[in-house]
């Protein structure tokens, strides 16, 4: 129910009491809901769906605060606003959390349980623990349309994901191929580029690697020789990854390098496996001035070598098992050995054969990819996966930004947009997980074949369908006369695939008759942090354009990142996240540190995070003092507004200079506030509103009007009207920025008949040219300048406040 505003006006501002009940009433009254039947201009925005596993930190709070400000302002400007909430199923993150919980609570793995039982456990976990985000969002006062809340694994969104896959495959934009992926050996899955962090080594360093019992050297170049077949000559190569030598299928030299011209086309002998390797020439791959001028080529485990291998038609040899151990092609000694143990064994064996030449620092440094989820070293591995052909989609997205269908704000990010989309690679969408949208693709198995998808699969045997029955029918049509069955791909789709559909899957797509789709698509604005411009924003644009024929939103606003005092992004893995509710309520350092102890951080990371908290800790007060001023000034003003009934402003002739001055300054504030909101320059709006209320309304107008209110209240009717107008419009100007306290104070002001029930559906003030009074502003400024000079003189002569000297002012009149 609506809060009872007949209770006594509290003496001081208390956030806890002020914020109680308003959100529930706003939501119940329907103020948050977008109306699919409305004739008002629409404004549509999606909340970037946070991961279901997590809780919001202060970085999320920035996103929510910015979006809520925009949504509330648009409502007050007369728009039919839909701000739609949702949560992402977060395939990798959720599966890892649930697997850890099962191991801890019941000592079972997902493989012990089986796929169906494990997925059921994940759903249970989601229902039990996955709703903490919603309570945080409500506490923040987010004016989201909760009636349309979405979850990326809901039936409707899952239907959209399946339909998108089928359509893209039919258009030959999704295809099956064997290519290099980012492989996380701990997860036993491919991961996206976004899930890879990079470490830079300026000098050699030993680091811990998950699943390995000792620290591993990085930042070194190891050198050894490959012997030329049938001679005593050799070629020395250098590498940062000795263990990958089992996958070497060539050594490349520059065609103009005189050292190797006589060896071009000859064969090298691999010293540890029975293999001959050609000496190839490649001017693109080889820099004659770097190292020995000879480069080992490992096509199945290096992105550059992958390209070289295709160009020279080399053999592609995968040397790793899914768990990061060496496989059977490496020989009996090495099979099953951890790859980083193999690193040192390779050096040992090469030394025994007299081929090892030593190691040296890799200058000017080395960049190492590690999994953001497990911290394991990412391995480029050749895997058959599903891919999205992104080239034309990226070109279309580039064209949209160039021709004005899509506007990116701030414009500085256009360059990044062009760079990334202009150099896009095809997108791997397969993930070797159980939690997520299972890929609707089926492999055809002929009679007598083992019921499993073979490693050496035939890509032609894949069929794509909504159900197994449909897949079997398609397979029989494809292979007539054959006795066959079909088997669904075990993999799930990359989480970003479903997230890329969010602007339209949440509105009922692919059902073109959906009223929500008709009313609210395309969206108006996508607001998010700049760090996911490519991983999410670009994919939404690409998929929206290819699947709906429309750019999914007309504007993208990218806000800056919230970082800690050391410039680091907020991250649970760093232990530097702050819960926005702790900012609201306050928290002791000891409590913050206790949360670190209760988390999943490595003990060394806990120590580092605690040290950082000690250095950085301070309670965030923000504009708390401004809230107090807002509260106290309104309380004082209301004492002087007793008996006042809101109505039109008095005639200009009835107003004093200070009345005309403050009304004129109010118009300037209205203009600045609207300009800041229109241009997404929120500091303009906040500074304008803050300065008007604090420095002009309170410090000037209220001070000048106090004598009149105090000595001749009966004659202060015009000032009551002016004060009420300024207070009431100041609350409306501030409401998108400070929803709770402005609703609380606005409800206590005298109301005119016909006023709306809530400030959030009142109109946002606009500049009224008729109230602009430059002469009054000039007069009051002159007076304020004189007061400023007098105060400065008092300070200069150290005149005590109790002394009241006479002041003479000489005026020059034109």
C-alpha positions in Angstrom: 0.0 0.0 0.0 1.0 3.6 -0.4 3.1 5.0 2.4 1.2 6.9 5.1 2.4 10.5 4.7 0.2 11.9 7.5 2.8 10.9 10.1 5.1 13.5 11.6 7.8 14.9 9.4 11.0 13.4 10.9 13.6 15.8 12.2 16.4 14.3 10.2 16.9 12.3 7.0 17.0 8.5 7.5 17.6 6.5 4.3 16.3 3.3 5.9 12.9 4.9 6.7 12.6 7.0 3.6 13.3 4.1 1.3 10.8 1.8 2.9 7.7 0.8 0.9 8.1 3.1 -2.1 9.4 0.5 -4.5 6.7 -2.0 -3.7 4.0 0.7 -4.1 5.4 2.0 -7.4 5.5 -1.5 -8.8 2.0 -2.5 -7.6 0.6 0.7 -9.0 1.8 -0.3 -12.4 4.2 2.7 -12.8 7.0 0.4 -13.9 5.0 -1.5 -16.6 5.4 -0.8 -20.3 2.0 -0.6 -22.0 1.9 -2.6 -25.3 -1.3 -0.8 -26.3 -0.1 2.8 -25.5 -0.1 5.5 -28.2 2.7 7.4 -26.4 6.1 7.6 -28.0 8.0 4.5 -26.8 11.4 4.2 -25.1 12.7 0.7 -24.7 15.9 -0.5 -22.9 17.1 -3.9 -21.7 19.0 -4.4 -18.5 22.2 -6.2 -19.3 21.4 -9.6 -17.7 23.7 -10.3 -14.8 24.9 -13.9 -14.2 22.5 -15.9 -12.1 25.4 -17.2 -10.0 26.3 -13.8 -8.6 25.3 -10.8 -6.6 25.6 -7.3 -7.9 28.7 -5.3 -7.1 29.2 -1.5 -7.3 30.0 -1.8 -11.0 26.6 -3.3 -11.6 25.1 -0.6 -9.4 26.5 2.1 -11.8 24.8 0.4 -14.7 21.5 0.2 -12.8 21.7 3.8 -11.5 22.4 5.2 -15.0 19.6 3.2 -16.6 17.1 3.9 -13.9 17.9 7.6 -14.2 17.2 7.4 -18.0 14.0 5.3 -17.6 12.5 7.7 -14.9 13.4 10.8 -17.0 11.8 9.3 -20.1 8.6 8.4 -18.2 8.4 12.0 -16.9 8.9 13.2 -20.4 5.7 11.4 -21.5 7.2 8.2 -23.0 5.8 4.7 -22.7 8.8 3.2 -21.1 9.8 -0.5 -21.1 12.9 -1.2 -19.1 13.1 -5.0 -19.1 15.0 -7.1 -16.5 16.6 -10.4 -17.0 19.2 -12.9 -15.7 21.7 -14.9 -17.7 22.1 -18.6 -17.1 25.9 -18.1 -17.2 26.8 -21.6 -18.5 30.4 -22.0 -17.3 30.1 -20.0 -14.0 26.9 -21.8 -12.9 28.1 -25.2 -13.8 31.4 -24.6 -11.8 29.5 -23.4 -8.7 27.1 -26.3 -8.7 29.9 -28.9 -9.3 31.9 -27.5 -6.4 28.8 -27.6 -4.2 28.1 -31.2 -5.1 31.7 -32.2 -4.5 31.7 -30.5 -1.1 28.3 -31.6 0.1 27.9 -35.1 -1.4 31.4 -35.9 -2.8 30.0 -36.6 -6.3 30.8 -35.3 -9.7 28.4 -34.5 -12.6 29.7 -37.6 -14.4 28.7 -39.7 -11.3 25.2 -38.3 -11.6 24.7 -38.2 -15.3 23.5 -35.3 -17.4 19.8 -35.3 -16.7 20.2 -35.5 -12.9 23.0 -32.9 -12.9 20.9 -30.4 -14.9 18.0 -31.0 -12.4 20.4 -30.1 -9.6 21.4 -26.9 -11.4 17.8 -25.9 -11.7 17.3 -26.5 -8.0 20.3 -24.4 -7.2 19.0 -21.6 -9.4 15.6 -21.6 -7.7 17.2 -21.6 -4.2 20.1 -19.2 -4.6 19.6 -17.4 -7.9 17.2 -14.7 -6.8 19.5 -12.6 -4.7 20.1 -10.2 -7.6 16.4 -9.3 -7.8 16.3 -8.3 -4.1 19.3 -6.1 -4.7 17.7 -4.5 -7.7 14.5 -3.8 -5.9 16.4 -2.3 -2.9 18.2 0.0 -5.3 14.8 1.3 -6.5 15.2 0.0 -10.1 12.0 0.9 -12.0 12.1 -2.3 -14.0 9.1 -4.0 -15.6 9.1 -7.0 -13.3 6.0 -8.5 -15.1 8.3 -9.2 -18.1 11.3 -10.5 -16.2 13.3 -12.9 -18.4 15.8 -15.8 -17.8 17.9 -17.0 -20.7 16.9 -20.6 -20.0 13.2 -19.9 -19.9 11.0 -21.8 -22.4 10.4 -18.7 -24.6 14.1 -17.7 -24.8 15.1 -21.3 -25.3 12.7 -21.5 -28.2 14.3 -18.4 -29.7 17.8 -19.8 -29.3 16.8 -23.0 -31.1 15.1 -21.1 -33.9 18.1 -18.8 -34.3 20.5 -21.7 -34.6 18.2 -23.4 -37.2 17.8 -20.3 -39.3 21.5 -19.4 -39.3 22.5 -22.9 -40.2 20.0 -23.0 -43.0 21.5 -19.7 -44.3 25.0 -21.4 -44.1 26.0 -18.8 -41.5 26.5 -21.6 -38.9 28.8 -24.4 -40.0 30.8 -27.3 -38.5 34.6 -27.2 -38.8 37.8 -28.2 -37.1 39.6 -25.1 -35.9 41.7 -23.8 -33.1 39.8 -22.9 -29.9 40.7 -21.5 -26.5 40.8 -24.7 -24.5 40.5 -24.7 -20.7 41.9 -28.1 -19.5 40.3 -27.7 -16.0 36.9 -27.1 -17.5 37.5 -29.5 -20.4 35.8 -26.9 -22.6 36.4 -24.2 -25.1 36.0 -20.7 -23.7 35.3 -17.4 -25.4 37.9 -14.6 -25.8 36.1 -12.7 -23.1 36.9 -15.5 -20.6 40.7 -15.3 -21.2 42.8 -13.0 -19.1 46.3 -12.1 -20.1 49.5 -12.1 -18.0 52.5 -10.2 -19.2 56.0 -11.4 -18.3 58.8 -8.8 -18.8 61.3 -11.3 -17.4 61.2 -15.0 -16.7 58.9 -16.0 -13.8 57.6 -19.2 -12.1 53.9 -19.3 -11.5 51.5 -21.9 -10.1 49.2 -23.7 -12.5 46.0 -25.5 -11.5 46.4 -29.3 -11.5 50.2 -29.1 -11.5 52.3 -29.9 -8.4 55.0 -27.3 -8.9 55.5 -23.9 -10.3 56.1 -23.6 -14.1 58.6 -21.4 -15.9 57.2 -18.7 -18.3 58.9 -15.9 -20.1 61.8 -18.1 -21.4 62.9 -19.1 -24.9 64.1 -22.7 -25.1 66.4 -23.5 -28.0 67.2 -26.9 -29.6 68.3 -28.3 -32.9 66.5 -30.3 -35.5 68.9 -32.4 -37.6 68.7 -32.3 -41.4 67.9 -35.7 -42.8 70.9 -37.5 -44.2 73.5 -34.9 -43.0 75.2 -33.5 -40.0 73.6 -30.1 -40.5 71.0 -28.8 -38.2 68.5 -25.9 -37.7 68.2 -24.3 -34.3 64.7 -23.1 -33.3 63.4 -21.3 -30.2 60.1 -21.7 -28.5 58.2 -20.6 -25.3 56.4 -24.0 -25.2 58.8 -27.0 -25.6 56.0 -29.5 -24.9 54.3 -28.6 -28.2 57.3 -30.0 -30.2 55.3 -33.2 -30.5 52.9 -31.3 -32.8 55.7 -29.8 -35.0 55.2 -30.7 -38.7 57.6 -28.2 -40.3 60.2 -25.6 -39.7 59.9 -22.3 -41.6 62.6 -20.0 -42.8 62.6 -16.8 -44.8 63.0 -17.3 -48.6 65.7 -14.6 -48.7 67.7 -15.9 -45.7 71.2 -16.9 -47.1 71.8 -19.1 -44.0 69.1 -21.6 -45.1 68.8 -21.2 -48.9 70.6 -24.5 -49.5 68.3 -26.3 -47.1 65.0 -25.1 -48.5 62.8 -28.1 -49.3 64.8 -30.6 -47.4 63.5 -32.7 -44.5 64.2 -32.6 -40.8 64.2 -35.5 -38.4 62.0 -35.2 -35.3 64.2 -36.5 -32.4 61.4 -37.8 -30.1 58.8 -39.3 -32.5 59.1 -41.2 -35.8 58.4 -38.2 -38.1 60.1 -36.3 -40.9 59.3 -32.6 -41.3 59.9 -30.3 -44.3 61.8 -27.0 -44.3 59.4 -24.6 -45.8 59.8 -20.9 -46.8 57.3 -18.3 -45.5 58.1 -14.5 -45.6 55.0 -13.7 -43.6 55.7 -16.0 -40.6 59.5 -15.6 -40.4 61.5 -12.5 -39.3 65.1 -13.1 -40.3 66.3 -10.8 -37.6 64.5 -12.5 -34.7 66.2 -15.4 -32.9 67.8 -17.9 -35.2 65.6 -17.0 -38.2 64.0 -20.4 -38.1 60.5 -21.0 -36.7 58.9 -24.4 -35.6 55.4 -24.8 -37.1 52.8 -26.4 -34.8 49.5 -26.1 -36.9 47.2 -27.7 -34.3 48.4 -25.6 -31.3 49.2 -22.1 -32.5 47.0 -19.5 -34.3 49.7 -18.3 -36.6 50.9 -21.8 -37.3 47.3 -22.8 -38.0 47.2 -20.4 -40.9 50.7 -21.4 -42.1 49.7 -25.1 -41.9 46.7 -24.5 -44.1 48.7 -22.5 -46.6 51.4 -25.1 -47.0 49.1 -28.1 -46.6 51.0 -29.4 -43.6 49.8 -32.1 -41.2 47.7 -31.0 -38.2 48.6 -33.1 -35.1 46.8 -32.7 -31.8 49.0 -33.6 -28.9 46.7 -33.0 -25.9 43.9 -34.9 -24.2 41.0 -32.8 -23.0 42.4 -32.7 -19.5 45.7 -31.1 -20.6 47.7 -34.3 -20.5 49.8 -35.6 -23.5 48.0 -38.0 -25.8 49.1 -41.2 -27.7 50.9 -39.4 -30.6 53.6 -38.3 -28.1 54.8 -41.8 -27.5 54.6 -44.3 -24.6 56.8 -42.3 -22.3 54.7 -39.2 -22.5 51.2 -40.4 -22.9 49.0 -39.3 -19.9 51.8 -37.0 -18.6 50.8 -33.4 -17.6 51.8 -31.0 -20.3 54.0 -29.0 -18.0 55.8 -32.1 -16.7 56.3 -32.9 -20.3 57.9 -29.5 -20.8 60.8 -30.4 -18.6 61.0 -34.0 -19.8 61.4 -32.8 -23.4 64.3 -30.6 -22.4 65.9 -33.5 -20.5 65.5 -35.9 -23.5 66.9 -33.3 -25.9 69.8 -32.7 -23.6 70.6 -36.4 -23.6 70.6 -36.4 -27.4 72.9 -33.4 -27.5 70.3 -31.2 -29.2 69.4 -28.8 -26.5 71.1 -25.4 -26.8 69.9 -23.7 -23.7 67.3 -21.0 -22.6 67.2 -17.3 -22.4 64.7 -14.5 -21.4 62.1 -13.9 -24.0 62.7 -10.3 -24.7 60.9 -7.9 -24.9 58.4 -10.0 -22.9 55.7 -12.6 -23.2 51.9 -12.6 -23.0 50.2 -15.6 -21.5 46.5 -16.3 -21.7 44.8 -17.8 -18.6 41.2 -18.8 -18.0 39.3 -16.2 -16.0 37.3 -19.0 -14.5 40.0 -21.6 -13.4 43.3 -19.7 -13.9 44.6 -22.6 -16.0 46.8 -21.7 -18.9 44.7 -21.6 -22.1 45.8 -24.0 -24.8 45.1 -23.4 -28.5 43.7 -26.8 -29.5 42.3 -28.1 -32.7 38.6 -29.2 -32.1 35.6 -29.9 -34.3 33.1 -27.2 -33.2 30.1 -25.2 -34.5 31.1 -21.8 -35.8 29.3 -18.6 -36.9 30.5 -17.1 -40.2 30.7 -13.5 -38.9 32.3 -11.6 -41.9 29.1 -10.4 -43.6 27.3 -9.9 -40.3 30.2 -7.7 -39.1 30.2 -5.7 -42.4 26.4 -5.0 -41.9 27.0 -3.9 -38.3 29.8 -1.6 -39.5 27.5 -0.1 -42.1 24.8 0.5 -39.6 27.2 2.6 -37.5 28.5 4.5 -40.5 25.1 5.4 -42.0 23.5 6.5 -38.8 21.1 3.6 -38.1 23.3 3.0 -35.0 24.8 5.8 -32.9 27.5 4.9 -30.4 28.0 7.3 -27.5 30.7 8.5 -26.7 31.8 8.7 -30.3 35.4 7.8 -29.3 34.3 4.1 -29.3 33.5 4.2 -33.0 37.1 3.6 -33.7 37.2 0.5 -31.5 33.9 -0.7 -33.2 35.5 -0.4 -36.6 38.8 -2.0 -35.6 37.2 -5.1 -34.1 34.4 -5.7 -36.6 36.8 -4.9 -39.5 39.1 -7.7 -38.3 36.5 -10.1 -37.0 37.1 -13.9 -36.9 34.5 -16.5 -37.1 32.8 -17.2 -33.7 33.1 -20.6 -32.0 29.7 -21.2 -30.3 30.3 -24.8 -29.0 30.9 -25.3 -25.3 31.7 -28.7 -23.7 29.2 -28.2 -20.8 25.9 -29.7 -19.6 24.3 -26.5 -18.3 23.0 -24.3 -21.2 21.1 -24.6 -24.5 22.0 -27.9 -26.0 22.9 -27.6 -29.6 20.0 -28.8 -31.9 22.4 -30.8 -34.1 22.4 -34.6 -34.6 25.1 -36.9 -35.9 24.1 -39.8 -38.2 25.2 -43.2 -37.1 24.9 -46.1 -39.5 24.0 -49.7 -38.6 26.8 -51.4 -36.7 28.6 -48.3 -35.6 29.2 -47.6 -31.9 26.8 -45.1 -30.4 29.2 -42.2 -30.0 30.3 -39.3 -32.1 33.8 -40.3 -33.4 36.8 -38.1 -33.1 37.4 -38.3 -36.8 33.8 -37.3 -37.5 32.3 -36.8 -41.0 30.9 -33.3 -41.1 28.5 -34.3 -43.8 26.7 -36.6 -41.3 25.4 -33.7 -39.2 21.7 -32.7 -39.5 20.1 -29.8 -37.7 16.6 -30.1 -36.3 14.3 -29.1 -33.4 13.7 -32.7 -32.2 15.3 -36.1 -32.6 12.3 -37.3 -34.6 12.8 -34.5 -37.1 16.5 -35.2 -37.2 15.9 -38.9 -37.9 13.6 -38.0 -40.8 16.2 -35.6 -42.3 19.0 -38.1 -41.9 16.9 -40.8 -43.8 16.3 -38.3 -46.6 20.0 -37.4 -46.7 21.1 -41.1 -46.7 18.3 -43.1 -48.4 18.3 -46.8 -48.0 20.6 -46.8 -45.0 19.7 -48.3 -41.6 20.6 -45.4 -39.2 20.1 -43.6 -36.0 20.9 -40.1 -34.9 22.7 -38.8 -31.7 22.4 -35.3 -30.4 25.5 -33.2 -29.9 26.5 -33.3 -26.2 27.7 -29.6 -26.3 25.8 -26.5 -25.4 25.9 -23.1 -27.0 28.1 -20.3 -25.9 26.2 -18.1 -23.4 26.8 -15.1 -25.6 24.7 -16.7 -28.3 21.5 -16.5 -26.2 22.5 -13.1 -24.8 22.9 -11.9 -28.4 19.2 -12.5 -29.0 18.1 -10.7 -25.8 16.6 -7.5 -27.4 14.1 -9.5 -29.3 13.9 -13.0 -27.7 12.5 -11.3 -24.6 9.7 -9.7 -26.6 8.3 -12.9 -28.1 10.5 -13.5 -31.2 10.3 -15.7 -33.3 6.5 -15.2 -33.0 6.0 -12.3 -35.3 2.5 -11.8 -34.1 3.7 -11.0 -30.6 2.2 -7.7 -29.4 5.4 -7.0 -27.4 7.6 -7.5 -30.4 5.4 -5.2 -32.4 5.2 -2.6 -29.7 8.8 -2.5 -28.4 11.2 -3.7 -31.1 13.6 -2.3 -32.1 14.8 -1.1 -28.7 15.7 2.6 -28.2 18.9 2.4 -26.2 21.5 -0.2 -25.1 23.4 1.1 -22.1 26.3 -0.9 -20.7 30.0 -0.8 -19.8 32.4 -0.3 -22.7 34.3 -3.5 -21.8 31.6 -5.7 -23.5 31.2 -3.5 -26.6 32.4 -6.4 -28.8 31.5 -9.5 -26.9 27.8 -8.6 -26.3 26.8 -5.3 -28.1 28.3 -6.2 -31.5 26.8 -9.7 -31.4 23.4 -8.3 -30.6 23.7 -6.0 -33.5 24.9 -8.7 -35.9 22.3 -11.3 -34.8 19.5 -8.7 -34.6 20.1 -7.5 -38.1 20.4 -11.0 -39.7 17.4 -12.5 -37.8 15.0 -9.6 -37.7 16.2 -7.4 -40.5 16.5 -4.5 -38.1 19.2 -2.9 -36.0 18.1 -4.0 -32.5 18.6 -0.5 -30.9 19.2 2.9 -32.3 21.7 4.1 -29.7 24.4 2.6 -27.6 25.6 4.5 -24.5 28.8 3.1 -23.0 29.7 4.2 -19.4 33.1 4.1 -17.8 34.2 1.2 -15.6 34.2 1.4 -11.8 37.7 0.5 -10.6 39.4 0.2 -7.3 42.1 2.6 -6.0 44.7 0.6 -7.9 42.9 0.9 -11.3 41.7 -2.7 -11.3 38.3 -3.7 -12.6 35.9 -5.0 -9.9 36.3 -8.8 -9.8 35.4 -11.6 -7.4 38.6 -13.3 -8.3 40.5 -10.2 -7.0 38.4 -9.9 -3.9 37.8 -6.1 -4.5 34.0 -6.1 -5.1 31.7 -4.0 -3.0 28.0 -4.9 -2.5 25.9 -1.8 -3.3 23.8 -2.6 -0.3 26.8 -2.2 1.9 27.3 1.3 0.5 23.7 2.1 1.4 23.8 0.5 4.9 27.5 0.9 5.7 29.8 -1.9 6.7 32.8 -2.4 8.9 36.2 -3.4 7.5 36.1 -6.6 9.6 32.9 -7.6 8.0 34.2 -7.1 4.5 37.2 -9.2 5.3 35.1 -11.9 6.9 33.4 -12.3 3.5 36.8 -12.8 1.9 37.4 -15.7 4.3 34.1 -17.2 3.5 34.6 -17.1 -0.3 36.4 -19.3 -2.8 39.5 -17.2 -3.3 42.9 -18.8 -3.1 44.4 -18.2 0.4 47.2 -16.0 -1.1 44.6 -13.9 -3.0 42.7 -13.5 0.3 45.8 -12.0 2.0 46.4 -9.7 -1.0 42.8 -8.6 -1.1 42.7 -7.9 2.7 45.9 -5.8 2.4 44.2 -3.8 -0.4 41.1 -3.3 1.7 43.1 -1.9 4.6 44.7 0.7 2.4 41.5 1.6 0.5 38.8 1.3 3.1 36.6 4.3 3.8 32.9 4.5 4.1 31.3 6.0 1.0 29.1 8.9 1.9 28.6 10.4 -1.5 25.9 13.0 -1.5 24.5 12.0 1.9 25.0 15.6 3.2 23.1 16.9 0.2 20.2 14.6 1.1 20.3 16.1 4.6 20.2 19.6 3.1 17.3 18.6 0.9 15.4 17.2 3.8 16.1 20.1 6.2 15.4 22.8 3.6 12.1 21.2 2.7 11.1 20.9 6.3 12.0 24.6 6.9 10.1 25.7 3.8 7.0 23.7 4.6 6.8 25.5 8.0 6.5 28.7 5.9 4.0 27.2 3.5 1.3 26.3 6.0 -2.1 27.1 4.6 -0.8 27.6 1.1 -2.9 26.2 -1.8 -0.9 25.7 -5.0 -2.0 27.8 -7.9 -0.6 30.0 -10.6 2.3 32.3 -9.9 1.5 35.9 -9.0 1.8 38.7 -11.6 5.4 39.8 -12.2 4.5 43.2 -10.6 3.9 41.4 -7.3 7.2 39.7 -7.2 10.4 41.0 -5.6 13.8 40.9 -7.2 14.8 37.8 -5.4 11.5 36.1 -6.5 12.2 36.9 -10.1 15.8 35.9 -9.7 15.1 32.4 -8.3 12.4 31.7 -10.9 14.8 32.8 -13.6 17.6 30.5 -12.2 15.1 27.7 -12.0 14.6 28.0 -15.8 18.3 27.8 -16.4 18.4 24.7 -14.2 15.6 23.1 -16.2 17.4 23.8 -19.4 20.7 22.3 -18.1 19.0 19.3 -16.6 17.2 18.4 -19.8 20.3 19.0 -21.9 22.4 16.7 -19.7 19.8 14.0 -20.0 19.4 14.3 -23.7 23.2 14.2 -24.3 23.8 11.4 -21.7 26.1 13.8 -19.9 24.7 13.1 -16.4 27.2 15.3 -14.7 25.6 18.3 -16.3 22.2 17.4 -14.9 23.5 16.5 -11.4 25.7 19.6 -11.2 22.9 21.9 -12.4 20.3 20.5 -10.0 22.8 20.4 -7.0 24.0 23.9 -7.6 20.5 25.3 -8.0 19.1 23.8 -4.9 22.1 24.3 -2.6 23.7 27.6 -3.8 20.7 29.5 -5.3 17.5 28.3 -3.6 18.9 27.6 -0.1 21.9 29.9 0.2 20.3 32.9 -1.6 16.5 32.8 -1.9 15.7 31.2 1.4 18.1 33.5 3.2 16.7 36.6 1.6 13.1 35.5 2.3 13.6 34.5 5.9 13.0 38.1 7.3 9.8 38.4 5.2 8.4 35.0 6.3 9.3 35.7 9.9 8.1 39.3 10.3 5.3 39.7 7.8 3.9 36.2 6.9 0.6 37.7 5.8 2.4 39.7 3.1 4.5 36.8 1.9 1.8 35.1 -0.2 3.8 35.8 -3.5 6.9 34.3 -1.8 5.0 31.2 -0.8 3.9 30.7 -4.4 7.5 31.1 -5.6 9.0 28.9 -2.9 6.4 26.2 -3.5 7.1 26.3 -7.3 10.8 26.1 -6.8 10.7 23.3 -4.3 8.1 21.2 -6.2 10.0 21.6 -9.5 13.4 20.9 -7.8 12.0 17.6 -6.5 10.8 16.7 -10.0 14.2 17.7 -11.5 16.0 15.6 -9.0 13.7 12.6 -9.1 15.4 10.5 -11.8 18.6 10.9 -9.8 17.3 10.5 -6.3 13.9 8.6 -6.6 13.2 7.7 -2.9 13.9 11.0 -1.1 12.2 13.1 -3.8 9.0 11.0 -3.7 9.0 11.2 0.1 9.4 15.0 0.1 7.1 15.7 -2.9 4.3 13.7 -1.2 4.5 16.1 1.8 4.2 19.3 -0.3 0.9 20.9 -0.8 -0.7 19.5 -3.9 -2.9 21.0 -6.6 -6.1 19.3 -7.6 -5.4 17.0 -10.5 -1.8 16.4 -9.6 -0.6 12.8 -10.3 -0.4 10.2 -7.5 3.4 9.9 -7.7 6.3 12.2 -8.7 7.6 9.4 -11.0 4.6 10.0 -13.4 4.6 13.8 -13.0 6.0 15.8 -15.9 9.7 16.7 -16.0 10.1 20.5 -15.8 10.8 22.4 -19.0 12.3 25.9 -19.4 9.7 28.6 -19.4 11.0 31.5 -21.4 8.5 33.9 -19.8 10.1 33.4 -16.4 13.7 34.2 -17.6 14.6 37.6 -16.1 18.2 38.7 -16.9 17.7 42.0 -15.1 16.7 40.3 -11.8 19.7 37.9 -12.1 22.0 40.9 -12.7 20.7 42.8 -9.7 21.0 39.8 -7.3 24.5 39.0 -8.7 25.5 42.6 -8.0 24.3 42.2 -4.4 26.0 38.8 -4.0 29.3 40.3 -5.3 29.0 43.1 -2.8 28.4 40.6 0.0 31.3 38.6 -1.1 33.6 41.6 -0.9 32.4 42.5 2.5 33.0 39.0 3.8 36.4 39.0 2.4 37.2 42.3 4.1 35.9 41.0 7.4 38.3 38.0 7.1 41.2 40.3 6.1 40.8 42.5 9.1 39.9 39.6 11.5 36.6 41.2 12.5 34.8 38.9 14.9 31.3 37.6 13.9 29.8 39.4 16.9 30.9 42.8 15.7 28.5 44.5 13.3 30.4 47.3 11.5 28.5 49.7 9.3 29.1 49.1 5.6 28.9 51.8 2.9 28.3 50.9 -0.7 28.9 53.5 -3.5 26.8 52.7 -6.6 27.3 54.0 -10.1 24.1 54.1 -12.2 24.1 54.3 -15.9 
